[in-house]
């Protein structure tokens, strides 16, 4: 009988594998539309309280949406201005680092040739310094300006989707009550409200922590007089959405740059200690206190998610991977039928304390 049960599960497993493969193909093919749509959903969750607050004050929906649009456009303008100014200084200073890198590569090449002569080996006549053409980075940066139209298109789609989603804010619960019997409608409305509040709490907290991490990164580098502090601050803000890997990269990049910029190890060590301490403080102390609880996602699941979404949507897929997984986990923890899967997504040291709101299904006490 056990053997029959196992055999009956085999088609389900194969159907699941096929469904995942088909879903992956769809996500890849529709990346141009789905990526802005997913970003718009996450942004609409963050801005939803603003719309509902304005509506309670009898502000027309059109005016409320226009206010959100102005706020979002202002943030984009400030972000674009910072990135433009930082990129301009980056392009100007890059030849200096190219010269230093060429000297380092030449020294390494001479050392390798010396070791090869000792062991009777020959190394081909290769100009290794030519392999590191940082000017190609400059051309890549300037070529990236040519993708500005693509960026504008994506931003336009994000804003359009977000405005349409926000326009229907607050009406889903009413639609549920009209579509289902009362005992089911009340339960579903409560579950949707709980999921919405916890997803918003996670996204807002993560965004604030990322902003704080980016600001402190800029401040540490500015105090130590490290070049491109604004760029590294923005990179730290974006990478903070990628746990473990993102924080390590956000510390490693400025550290490597300071090794080229300064002649002594004092400043690089200061950068390593300052940024490393910032990442540990923000991620392990401040974030759990502000959020009030820890999602405690499985590290293996995070790694698989980063690989999967990175393969599908590139760097932005990796940035969205953990917020998407956190959203799915919150949804599963609040649906009785999906609670086992939500528990399987936990890390090894799950703490039971903290809000874990789950609502009983209709018909139960």
Secondary structure by P-SEA (a helix, b strand, c coil): caaaaaaaaaaaaaaaaaaaaaaaaaaaaacccaaaaaaaaaaaaaaaaaaaaaaaacccaaaaaaaaaaaaaaaaaaaaaaaaaaaaaaaaaaaaaaaaaaaaaaaaaaaaaaaaaaaccccccccccccccaaaaaaaaaaaaaaaaaaaaaaaaaaaaaaaaaaaccaaaaaaaacccaaaaaaaaaaaaaaaaaaaaaaaaaaaaaaaaaaaaaaaaaaacccaaaaaaaaaaaaccccaaaaaaaaaaaaaaaaaacccaaaaaaaaaaaaaaaaaacccaaaaaacccccccaaaaaaaaaaaaaaccaaaaaaaaaaaaaaaaaaaacccaaaaaaaaccccccccccbbbbbccccc
